Amino acid sequence: MKAIYPDKISSLAASTENANYPASNCTNNFQLKVWKATSATATLTINVAADGDAVAIFNTNADDITIYIQDSGGGAIEDYSKTLSSYAVRNFWQDYSTQATAHKVVIDFTAPDGEIVEVGVVHVGDTESFFVDPDFGISESLLDFSVIKTLNNGAVDIDPKRTLRVFDGRLLVTRDTGFYQILVDYIDATGDTIKAFSITDEDYVYWTVLGWFRTPPRGSHDYYTKSFIDFQIEESP
């Protein structure tokens, strides 16, 4: 499990944007307040400070994404691509080689036929590792914010809203290093701020979550040198 912290986006610009849905919306941490382009293909160019090594994209309608890592002058370093058309969840995480100096992340988006490119949130920055993936048995549930009213005649009126995912899991880490670094150094420094999480390396779409620690992680010292950390991550709307 890992998270992007701190975010290192210095600035970003889009090849096209709807004036009512500017590219700056990608940095506000509200997935539903999207950037909208004006065509089915669009490019987001992001200037990133030194030491960035991961990019996470949330709530896009794009079927295809290509990510180019460039030096500050636009010279090619590496590139990656992903097709999301078969996924119900439209998030994506991509690690890249740590860049010791300021650089660019350029992302090409291609929406389905007849649609305009939309992107909710983008994070680019330094990866904070939690050392291990969670133990098997991650619990996943949904928060439903739909408004339900019971009418005078007994009927039920439902105003559907978005449902958000909640993940509960457990990490088994080495006490002297991982446990105290996560609970004391990292959690104390970042608190419950919204971050881009990759809950497991098994899948960089479904397990990529924009969220926060709904309750502070807590630990138990069950073994001589290792400890459990229990966490709950709630998806941000």
C-alpha positions as CSV (number, residue, x, y, z in Angstrom):
1,M,0.0,0.0,0.0
2,K,1.2,3.5,-0.8
3,A,0.0,7.1,-1.0
4,I,1.1,10.2,-2.9
5,Y,2.4,12.7,-0.4
6,P,3.4,15.5,-0.7
7,D,1.7,16.5,-4.0
8,K,4.2,18.2,-6.2
9,I,2.1,19.8,-8.9
10,S,3.5,23.3,-9.6
11,S,1.0,24.2,-12.4
12,L,-1.1,22.5,-15.0
13,A,-2.7,23.5,-18.3
14,A,-5.2,21.8,-20.7
15,S,-5.1,21.7,-24.5
16,T,-8.8,22.7,-24.3
17,E,-11.3,23.4,-21.6
18,N,-14.9,24.4,-21.1
19,A,-14.8,27.8,-19.5
20,N,-17.2,26.5,-16.8
21,Y,-15.1,23.5,-16.1
22,P,-11.4,24.6,-16.1
23,A,-8.4,22.4,-15.8
24,S,-7.7,23.8,-12.4
25,N,-10.6,21.7,-11.1
26,C,-8.3,18.7,-11.3
27,T,-6.4,20.0,-8.2
28,N,-9.4,20.6,-5.9
29,N,-9.9,17.1,-4.5
30,F,-13.6,17.0,-5.4
31,Q,-14.0,14.2,-7.9
32,L,-17.4,15.5,-9.2
33,K,-16.1,19.0,-9.9
34,V,-14.4,18.0,-13.1
35,W,-12.3,19.5,-15.8
36,K,-14.2,19.2,-19.1
37,A,-12.4,19.5,-22.5
38,T,-14.2,20.5,-25.7
39,S,-13.5,17.4,-27.7
40,A,-13.1,13.6,-27.4
41,T,-9.3,13.9,-27.2
42,A,-7.5,16.3,-24.9
43,T,-4.1,16.7,-23.2
44,L,-3.2,17.8,-19.7
45,T,0.3,19.2,-19.2
46,I,1.5,19.2,-15.6
47,N,4.7,20.9,-14.3
48,V,6.0,18.8,-11.3
49,A,8.6,19.8,-8.7
50,A,11.6,17.6,-8.0
51,D,11.3,14.0,-6.7
52,G,7.9,13.1,-8.2
53,D,7.5,9.4,-8.9
54,A,3.8,8.7,-9.3
55,V,0.6,10.0,-10.9
56,A,-3.0,9.2,-10.0
57,I,-6.1,10.0,-12.0
58,F,-9.6,9.9,-10.6
59,N,-13.1,10.0,-12.1
60,T,-12.3,10.2,-15.8
61,N,-14.6,9.1,-18.6
62,A,-11.6,8.4,-20.8
63,D,-11.3,5.0,-22.4
64,D,-7.6,5.4,-23.1
65,I,-4.8,7.2,-21.3
66,T,-1.2,7.8,-22.3
67,I,1.2,9.3,-19.8
68,Y,4.5,10.9,-20.9
69,I,7.2,11.7,-18.4
70,Q,9.4,14.6,-19.8
71,D,12.2,16.7,-18.5
72,S,11.5,20.4,-17.8
73,G,12.3,21.2,-21.4
74,G,9.9,18.7,-22.9
75,G,12.5,16.0,-23.7
76,A,11.1,12.4,-23.5
77,I,12.0,10.2,-20.6
78,E,9.5,7.4,-20.5
79,D,5.8,6.8,-21.3
80,Y,2.9,4.5,-20.2
81,S,-0.5,3.7,-21.4
82,K,-3.7,2.2,-20.1
83,T,-7.1,1.2,-21.5
84,L,-10.0,1.7,-19.0
85,S,-13.0,0.8,-21.2
86,S,-13.5,-2.5,-19.5
87,Y,-13.5,-1.1,-16.0
88,A,-16.5,0.3,-14.0
89,V,-14.1,2.3,-11.8
90,R,-12.4,5.0,-13.8
91,N,-9.3,5.7,-11.7
92,F,-5.7,4.9,-12.5
93,W,-2.3,4.9,-10.8
94,Q,1.0,4.9,-12.5
95,D,4.5,4.8,-10.9
96,Y,7.4,6.2,-12.9
97,S,11.1,6.6,-12.3
98,T,11.9,9.1,-9.6
99,Q,12.9,12.4,-11.2
100,A,15.5,14.3,-9.1
101,T,14.7,17.6,-10.8
102,A,11.6,19.5,-11.9
103,H,9.9,17.8,-14.8
104,K,6.6,17.4,-16.8
105,V,3.9,14.8,-16.8
106,V,1.8,15.0,-20.0
107,I,-1.4,13.0,-20.1
108,D,-3.4,12.3,-23.3
109,F,-7.0,11.3,-22.8
110,T,-9.4,9.8,-25.3
111,A,-13.1,9.6,-24.4
112,P,-15.6,7.2,-25.9
113,D,-17.2,8.2,-29.2
114,G,-19.7,11.0,-28.8
115,E,-18.3,12.1,-25.4
116,I,-16.1,15.0,-24.2
117,V,-13.1,14.2,-22.1
118,E,-13.7,14.7,-18.3
119,V,-11.3,14.3,-15.4
120,G,-12.1,14.7,-11.7
121,V,-8.8,14.9,-9.9
122,V,-5.1,14.4,-10.6
123,H,-2.4,13.9,-8.1
124,V,1.3,13.8,-8.9
125,G,4.1,13.6,-6.4
126,D,6.3,11.6,-4.1
127,T,5.2,8.1,-3.1
128,E,5.0,7.3,0.6
129,S,5.2,3.5,1.0
130,F,3.5,1.6,3.8
131,F,6.0,-1.2,3.2
132,V,3.6,-4.0,2.5
133,D,0.2,-4.7,0.9
134,P,-2.7,-5.3,3.3
135,D,-3.3,-8.8,4.6
136,F,-5.9,-10.9,2.7
137,G,-9.4,-10.2,3.8
138,I,-9.8,-6.5,3.0
139,S,-13.4,-5.4,3.8
140,E,-15.2,-3.1,1.4
141,S,-18.5,-1.3,1.9
142,L,-20.4,1.6,0.5
143,L,-21.6,4.9,1.9
144,D,-24.9,5.9,0.2
145,F,-25.8,9.6,0.5
146,S,-29.1,9.2,-1.3
147,V,-31.9,11.2,0.4
148,I,-34.9,9.1,1.3
149,K,-38.2,10.7,2.3
150,T,-41.4,8.9,3.5
151,L,-44.4,10.7,2.1
152,N,-47.7,11.2,3.9
153,N,-49.3,8.4,1.9
154,G,-46.6,6.0,3.0
155,A,-44.8,6.0,-0.3
156,V,-41.0,6.4,-0.4
157,D,-39.3,9.1,-2.4
158,I,-35.6,8.6,-3.2
159,D,-33.3,11.2,-4.5
160,P,-30.3,9.1,-5.6
161,K,-26.8,10.4,-4.8
162,R,-23.3,9.0,-5.4
163,T,-22.2,6.1,-3.3
164,L,-18.6,6.1,-2.0
165,R,-16.4,3.1,-1.2
166,V,-14.9,2.4,2.3
167,F,-12.0,0.0,2.7
168,D,-11.0,-1.6,6.0
169,G,-7.8,-3.5,6.2
170,R,-4.8,-4.6,8.2
171,L,-1.0,-4.3,7.6
172,L,1.6,-6.5,9.3
173,V,4.8,-4.5,9.5
174,T,8.1,-4.6,11.3
175,R,7.7,-2.7,14.6
176,D,11.0,-0.8,14.8
177,T,10.8,0.6,11.3
178,G,7.4,0.3,9.6
179,F,5.1,0.6,12.6
180,Y,6.5,3.8,14.1
181,Q,7.2,5.4,10.8
182,I,3.6,4.9,9.6
183,L,1.8,5.7,12.8
184,V,4.1,8.3,14.3
185,D,6.0,10.0,11.5
186,Y,3.6,9.8,8.6
187,I,0.1,9.9,10.1
188,D,1.1,12.6,12.6
189,A,2.4,14.7,9.8
190,T,-0.4,14.3,7.3
191,G,-3.4,13.8,9.5
192,D,-6.7,13.1,7.8
193,T,-5.9,15.1,4.6
194,I,-7.3,13.7,1.3
195,K,-4.6,11.7,-0.5
196,A,-4.3,9.4,-3.5
197,F,-3.9,5.8,-2.3
198,S,-2.9,2.6,-4.0
199,I,-4.3,0.1,-1.6
200,T,-2.5,-2.9,-3.3
201,D,-0.3,-3.4,-6.3
202,E,-2.6,-6.2,-7.5
203,D,-4.5,-3.7,-9.6
204,Y,-3.9,0.0,-10.3
205,V,-7.4,0.8,-11.3
206,Y,-9.9,-0.7,-8.9
207,W,-7.6,-0.3,-5.9
208,T,-6.7,3.3,-6.7
209,V,-8.7,5.5,-4.2
210,L,-8.9,9.2,-3.6
211,G,-9.6,9.2,0.1
212,W,-8.7,9.8,3.7
213,F,-8.3,7.9,6.9
214,R,-11.9,7.9,8.2
215,T,-10.6,7.0,11.7
216,P,-6.9,7.2,12.8
217,P,-5.1,4.0,12.1
218,R,-4.4,2.0,15.2
219,G,-1.9,-0.8,16.0
220,S,-1.5,-3.9,18.1
221,H,1.8,-5.6,19.1
222,D,0.9,-9.2,18.5
223,Y,4.4,-10.5,17.7
224,Y,7.9,-10.1,19.1
225,T,9.2,-7.9,16.3
226,K,6.1,-7.2,14.1
227,S,2.9,-5.3,14.7
228,F,-0.5,-5.0,13.1
229,I,-1.9,-1.6,11.8
230,D,-5.6,-1.5,11.2
231,F,-6.9,1.2,8.9
232,Q,-10.0,2.5,7.3
233,I,-9.9,4.6,4.1
234,E,-13.1,6.4,3.0
235,E,-13.4,7.6,-0.6
236,S,-13.7,11.3,-1.1
237,P,-16.7,12.5,-3.2
